[in-house]
Amino acid sequence: MSTKSPSLRERIVRVLVSKWCWRVILGLFLLEALWFVFSAQYPMAFDENYHFGLIQLHARQWLPYFTSQPNDAGAYGAVARDPSYLYHWLMSYPYRLTTLFTHSQTAEIIVLRLLNVAMFAGGIVLYRRLVRRLGASPALTNSLFAVFVLIPVVPFLAATINYDNLFFLAVPFSALLALRFMDGLEQRRVDAGLLLGLIATWCLASLIKYPFLPVFGVAVLFLLWCLWRARLLGRAGLKSFAASFRALSWLRRIVLVLACVLAIGLFAERYAENAVSYHTPVPACNAVISQDECLEYGPYSRNYNDAQVKPSSFHVNIFSYVWQWLWGMWFRLFFAINYNYDTQEPLLVIAWTAVVCAVLLGVGIIVRFKALFGRQPARQFILWITIGYAAALFADNLSAYAQTGQPVAINGRYLVPFLPFVFVFGGIAWSQLLRRWQAAKVAVAVVVIAIFVLQGGGTMTFIVRSNDNWMWNNAAVRSVNRTVRRAASPLIIGKNVW
């Protein structure tokens, strides 16, 4: 008796849900990022020379932070009070180790780039666990990450020496800890180990990059609300915490308490002291060091010079700025850029496919908002930290716009750590809306992934838009990229439309 052979849709679904599919996606990401590591000339555009210079500066001392402004540190801003130092200090140790074996700057750069790729890859693994925790099916999870790793700026950022990569690892790690803690609250239990670990993680993540502060703030408020809702905010919560703490081994107690004390101390040394001395957790450069020194620092100099020529008649039009902000974020997720900031336009088909997908994801989230987030505390938590971060980012950009009259520092890479959340919420929404049309869901996933693969997604945008001068000064590297460029360019639809 013959059995019915599976349909094409069923075969595609089997592929999408398989572990091999996930391994291929992760392997594709690693291939893309490593291509940048060994191809793109130093410094890559996302401030790689700034971060490498700070790593070298930190390698001169053992303390994680500077107690005073180094004499030759003007190009890095007010590092004496900069709270975003943890990445540079941690990376100074592999840098020091590398210099024991070689004084080749190229070798040093490649080693540090590889470590950044590892951080980002670790982040992707954690995001996958988090997305599954939020209710995404294996097929949806693999589909959304296939698209995510093919966004051109994603592998580019991962291969760059930049604190965004450690930030990308910290966001899902802290979120997973928070969700595990919330699971305990559902059972009216305060897990002491998780709470102490969360506090230490939040404090340390804020020292990687200060934009973690809104995530920290929103997360604390949300968990306080969860404690109140579970009636564990007062004496009952303290009793549960104490009982959980006593149940820990003596070694774990010591480690957690020491980690908490150290993390809170480091956090207070930067943010609390800044708040007391400068009345803000992140003081302006010229409040800490002289104006002349600050003018050596690129972002400060740019903003200062733009502010000097801002017309007196300038006023902020919030509606036109929202459009500029959205356009800038989209453009800088899909563009190509080289070491001297030569910017090339996104490739037509994937860039506009992304716009269509973004609109559809937004519509799906709005239409299914109540079903997505009602009685779903885990999803509510992720939604609120995403909104908090995006609102703080927009407000910071808007403030710079009001100061300078120019739409500065609008960079799509700042949204990368929160794109998986938007993808999963929109993806779940459309899975629910199309639950009766399984073939349509599979078709959409296949078409979108195929467009990103075939029309310049990931590293291919950089390769197609580049020339030999964008690459390391190495004949083999330039020849390989030239060959790939010649082979891929004829396949790209509308490459010269812009």
N, C-alpha and C positions, 0 to 999 in steps of 0.2 A: 504494500500500500504506500503510495507516494505521499510525501508531506509537501505542503504548500511552501514554496520558496519565499523568503522575506521580500517585501517590496523595497523599492529604492529608499523611501522615507525611513523604513525600519532599519535599513543598513546604515543610513547616515546617522540616525539616532544612536545606534550601537557604537559607531565611531565616536560621536560627541560625548557619550557617557563613559567611555573607556579610560582606564588609567594611562594607556599609551597616548591618548589624545593630549592629556595634561602634560605628559613628559615631552611630547613634541612641542607643545606651546612654550614650556619652560626652556627647552633646548633652542627653540627659535629665538627667544629673547636673549639667551646667552650668546648665540651666534651673532646677533645684531650688535649687542653691546661690545663684544670682543672685537668686532669689525672696527668700531669707532676707536677702541683702545689702541689698536695697532695701525690705524690708518690716519686718524685726524691729527693734524699738527697741533703742537702745544703753542699757546694756550687755547683750549676750547673756549667757546664764547661765553659760557655761563660762569664768568668770573673765576676761571680756573687758576689764573696767575695770582689773583687775590688770595684764594684759599691755600694755594701752595706756599705763597709767601708767609701767610700766618702760621702754617704748619712749621715752616723753618724757624720762625720767630719763637714759637713755643718750644722748639727743640733746644733752645738755649738754656732752659730752666726746667726744674722738676715740678714746681707748683702748677696746678691746672689753670690758674688765672694770674694776671699781672697785677702787682700791688702798686705800680706806678707806670706812667707812660714811658716806654722805651724811647731812646733818643731818635732812632731812625724809623719810627713806626707811623709817621704821619699818613703815609699812603694807605694805611689800614684803618684809619679813623681813630676814635677814642677807645683804643683797646683796653685802657686802664679801667674803664667802667662798662665795657661791652659785655652784655650777658650771654652772647652767643659764642661761647668759647670751647665747649666740651668736645665737639667734633675735632677741632684743630689740635687740642691737647692729646686726645686719644690717637689721632693719626700721626702725631709727632714721634710716637714710639716705633712703628714700622719704618718711618722715614729714618730715624736714627740707626735702626738695625741695618737698613739698606746701605747707608753711607759707610758702614763698616766694611762692606765688600766692594763698593764701587762709588766713584765720584762722577759717574755719568748722569747728567740731569735727565736724559732720555730714559735710562733705566729706572731712575727714581720715580719719574712721572708714570711709567707703565706699571710699576708695582703698586703705586697708590691708586691708579685707575682701576686695577684689578680688584683691589679691596673695596672700592666703591661699587663695582659691579656685584660683588658678593653681598654687600649690604642690601642693594636694591633687590637682588634675587631672593634674599631672605625675607624681605618685605613682601614680595609677591606671594611667597609660600604662606605667610601669615594672613595676607588679605584673602587668599583662597579659603583658609579655615574660617575666617570671619564671614565671608560671603555665604558659605555653606551654613554657618550658624544663623544667619539672617533668613534662611529658608529657600535659598536658590537651589534648584535641581542640579545634578552633575552636568547635564547638557547645557543649561543656561550658564553655569559657572565657567565651563570650558569655552563657551562661545564668547562670553564677555571678556575673558582674559585674552583670547585670541585677538580680539579687536584692540584691547588695551595695549598689548605689547607692540602692536603695529602702528600706534600713533607715533609719528616721526620724532617728537621730542622725548619720548619715553626712553628708548635705548640711548639716545644722545645724552640725556641727563645722567642716566645710570653709569655711563662711561666717563663722566666728568668728575674731577676732584672737586666736590661741592658738598656742603653740609646738608643739602636737601636730601641726599641719599640716606644718611643716618636718620633724618627726620621721617623719611618714608618708612623706615623700619620701626621707628618709635610709635607712630600713630596706630597701626594695627595691633602692636604688642600691648600698648596701654588699653586699647579698646577691648581686646580679648580678656585681659585681667578684669576690667570693669564689668563685663558681661558675666564672668564667672562669679564675681562678688554679688551681682544682682541675682544670680541663681540661688545663692545662699539666702538672700533676703526673702525670696519666695517661700522658703522653708522656715522663715522667722529666725534666721541664724546670721550672726555677724562673724564672718570668717576673719580672724585677726591676722593670719598670715597674708591673705590676699589684700586686706586693707593696708597693712604696713608696706607691702610690695607696691601697691598702687601709689601711695603717697611718695615713696622714693622714686618711682618711675616718672610720675608727673613732674616732680621737682627737677629731676635730671634731664628729662625731655625738654623742659623750658630753657635749659642751659645749652641745648644743642642749637636751638633757633628760637628767638623770642616770639615769633608768631604762634608758638605752641600755647602761649598764655591764654588766648580765648578758648582753646580746647580745654585746657586745665580748668578755667573758670566755669564753663558750661558743664563740664563733667562733674565737678564738685556740687554745683547747684542741683543737677539732676539726681545724683546719688543721695543728697540730703533729702530731696523730695521722696525718693524711694524708701529711705529710712523712716521718714514721717509716715508714709503710707502704710508701711509694715509695722508701725507703732514701735519702732526701735530707735527713735531719735533721743530718748531720754535714758532713764535708769535701766530699763529693760535691755536696751542696746548695749550699755556699758557692762551689764552682767553677762550678756552673751559674748561680748568681746573678751572679757576676762576669762570666761570658761574656755573659749577657743584658744586663747593665748596659753593658758596652763596646759592644754592638751598637746602643745607643740613640744618637740624635743628641745633640750637645753641649748644644743648647738644652733638649731634654727632660730630660737628666740634671740640669741646673741647676734647672729648674722643679720636678722631682720631689724632689730633695734639699732645696731650700728649703722646699717645701710640707711635707715630713716634719719638718724641724727646727722649723718654726713650729708645726705642729700638736702635736708632742710637747712643745714648750716650753709652749704654752698649757695642754695637758692636765696637765703636771707642776705648773704654777703653781697650778692649782686642786686637783687630786686628791692629788698627792704632798705638797704643802705642807699641805693639810688633814689628811692622814693623819699627818704628822709633828707638827703643832701641836695637833690635836684628837683624834688617834687614831682617826679615821674619815674616809672620803673626803667624806661629806656631814654636816657637824656640825649639831647642834641649834641652833636660833636663839639660845637663851639662853646658849650656850657662846661666842657671838661678840659679841652686843650685850646690853644690859641687859634684864631681865625686863619692865620698863615699856615699852620700845620693842617688844619681841616681842609684847606683848599688843595692839599696834595691828595686828598681822598676823593676818588672819582665821583661817587654819588652825591656827596656834599657839594663838590665843585660844580657839577652839572646843575643841581637845584639852585645853587647860589647865583650862578651866571644867568640861568633862565629867569630867576626872580628879578634880576637887575634890569632886564629888558622887557619885562611884562608891561603891557600898556596900562596906563592908569584907568582906562575905561573898561578893563577886563572884569567880567563877572562870571560866576559859575552858572552854567545852564545845566541843571541836573539831568534833564532828559537827553540832551545831546551827548553828555558825558557817559551816561549809561550805555548808549549805542557805541561810543568809542571804546569803552571798557570791554564790552562783549566782543566787539570786532577784534580788538587787540589780543584778547585771550585766545580767541579762535585762531587768529593768524599765527600766533607764536606757539601754538601747539602743533602746527603743520608746516611751518616754514623751514628753510635751511639757512644756516649761518656758519661763518667760518671764524678763524682765530682773530681776524682784524675787523669783525663785525660787518662783513659784507653779507647783506641779507638778500636771500632769494625767495621768491614767492612759493606758496604751497603748490602742490600738484592738484590740478583742477578737480578730478573726479573724486579722489578720497576726501579732499577738503569739503566739497559740497555735499558729499554723502554724509559726512560727519554732521553738517548743519541739519540735514533732514532727520538724521537719527536723534540728534539732541532735541529737536522740536518734538518728535514723537515720544521720546522718553519723558519729556516734561509734561506733555498732554496725558500720557498714561498715568504718571504719578498724581496729577491733579484729579483725573477722573476716578481713580481707585484709591484716593487718599485715605478715606475712612477704613476701607478694607485692608489697606497696607499697614496702617499704623494704629488702628483701634485695638486696644488690649494686646499690644505688641511692644512691651517695654524695651526690648533689645533694639528693635527698629527705631523706636522713639529716641533712644539714647544716641544712636548713630546719626539720625536726622538732626537732632539739636546741635551736636558738635560740628556737623557739617555746616549748618546755618550760621553758627557762631563764628566759625573760622572764615567763611565766605563774607559775612557782614564786616568782620574786622579788616579783612583784606581790602574790601571795597572802600571802607571808610578811610583806611590809610592811603590808598591811591587817590581818593577824592581830596584828602587834605593836601597831598603833594601837588595835585592839580590846582587847587586854590592858591597855593603858595607860589607856584612857578608859572602858571598859565599854560603849561604843557602837560599832555597825558603821559607822564613818565612812569617807569617801573611797572608797566602793565605786561606781565609775563605769564604765559600759559603754564609754565612749569610749576607755578605756585599752586595751581589747582590739581596737579597730578595726584597727590596723596588722597584726594577726596573724590576723584573720578570713579573709582570702583564702587563707591557707595551710590552715586547717581546711576551708574550702570545697573547695579543689582536692583535698586528700587524700581527703576523704569522697566527693567527686564521682567521682574516678578509681576508688575502691573499688566504688562502686555501678555504675559503667559496666562493670567487670569482672564483678560479680555478675549483672548483667542483660544480659550480652553476647548471650544468645540471645533476649532479649525487647526488641528495638529499639523497638517501638511503645510499650512501657511506659515506657522512658526518656524518650522524646519527650513522652508524655502527662504524666508527672510534672513535667518542666521547664515545660511550657506552663501547667499548673494552678498551680504555685507562683508563677510570674511573674504570671499573671493575678490571683491573690489579692492579691499585693503591689500591683499597679497599681490594682485596683478597690476595695480595702479600706483605703485610707489610707496606703499606703507613701510613703516619702520625705517631702517637704514637706507632703503632705496631712494627716498627723497633726497637725502644728503648726497648720495652717489650721483644721481642724475643731475642735480643742480650744481655740482661742484666742478672744479678743475684741478689740475695737478698741484697748484699752489696751496690748495686746502689740505694737502696730505703731508705726512712726514717726508723729509727730503731723503727719500730712499727709492731707488730705481724700481725695485721689485714691488713695493707698495703702490707706487704710482701706476705701474704697468697693470697690475691686477685691477685696480679701481677704474682705470681707463678702459680695460677690456669689458668689465661688467657694465660700465656706463654706455658703451657702444652697443652692447647686446640688449640692454633694457630700455634704452630711450625710445626706439621705434614702437615699443609696446604701450607707451604711456599716451593716453588720449588727451588732447588739449594741452600738451606740455608747454606750448608757446602762446597760449591764449591770453595770459595776463598782460 
